[in-house]
Every structure is written in structure tokens, then in C-alpha cells.
Amino acid sequence: MNGPTEEEFEESIKELSEYKNRLEKEVVTISKKLKIPKRKIESIINSHQELNKIKIILSKLYKQKENSTSKLIL
């Protein structure tokens, strides 16, 4: 069985990145409404469990895509 295609990697990365950006924007918007200082907002984003999981998954997807693409070149 073949692994994901480059297009599938691209689509997954795009959708997950968009979700991450929406989630970050939502955290910032809510925090601003609560008048939370900018440094605290950054701290909240950096320690946000779901955002951190998404960042790890994105990193893995980029590596898998890179490995998949490099195999095609060889």
C-alpha cells in the first residue's frame, strides 16, 4: 500500500494550519476582550495544549512530506 501523496500532505498541512490560526486568533480575541496583557496572551498561546499538539503534528507532517518527496527524487 502506498503512503499519502504530496497533494494529500499539502491538503492536510493547509487545513491543520488554518485550524491552528483560527484557534490562535480566537484565543487572542477572547483575551483582548478580557483585557489580558499581550505578554500573558503570548504565554497562554505558548502553553495551550491543543495548539502545542497541532504544532507537533504539523512538524511531523512536514517531515513526512519531505521524506516522501526525497524518496521520489531518488
N, C-alpha and C positions, 0 to 999 in steps of 0.2 A: 504494500500500500504506500502510495506517495504521500509526502508531507504537504503542508499548506503551500499554495502558490504565492508568488510575490504579491499578486493582487490581493489575496486574502490577508496577507500580513499587512499590507498598506491599509486596507479597509478596517481591520481590527485596530491598528495603531491610530488611525484617524478617529474612529468612533470613541475609543477609550480616551484619547487626548481631549476630544470635545467634551466628554463627560467630566474629566478632571477639571477642565477650565470652567465649566458651568458650576461645579461644586465649589471651587475656589472663589468664584465670583459671588456665589450665594453666601458663603462664609463672610466674605468682605462686606457685602451689602448689609447683612444682619448685624455684623459687628459695628459698622458705622452708625446704624440706627440706634444701637445701644451706646454709642459714643465711646467705644473702646479705642484706646490709643493705637497708633499704627504699629508700633513695636509689638504690642500684645497680639494684634491681629496676625502679624507675621509668625509669632510664636504659636498661635492657635493653628495656623495652616501647617506649619512645620511638624506639629505634634498630632495632627489629625490622622487617626488610624486608617480610615478608608483612603484618604489621599496618599498616605505612605504606601499602602498596598498597591494602589494604582500605579504609583511611580515605579515600584519594583516590577510589576507585571509589564509595564511599558519597556523598562530596561531589558527584561528577558525577551520580549518580542523583537526589539531592535537587534539583539544579539542573534536570535534565531534567524531573523531575516538576513542578517549579514552572513551568517554561516551558510544559509541556504543559497544565497546569491553567489558566494565564493565557490561553492561546490559546482554551480552551473558553469562558472568561468573555466574551471579546470577541466 
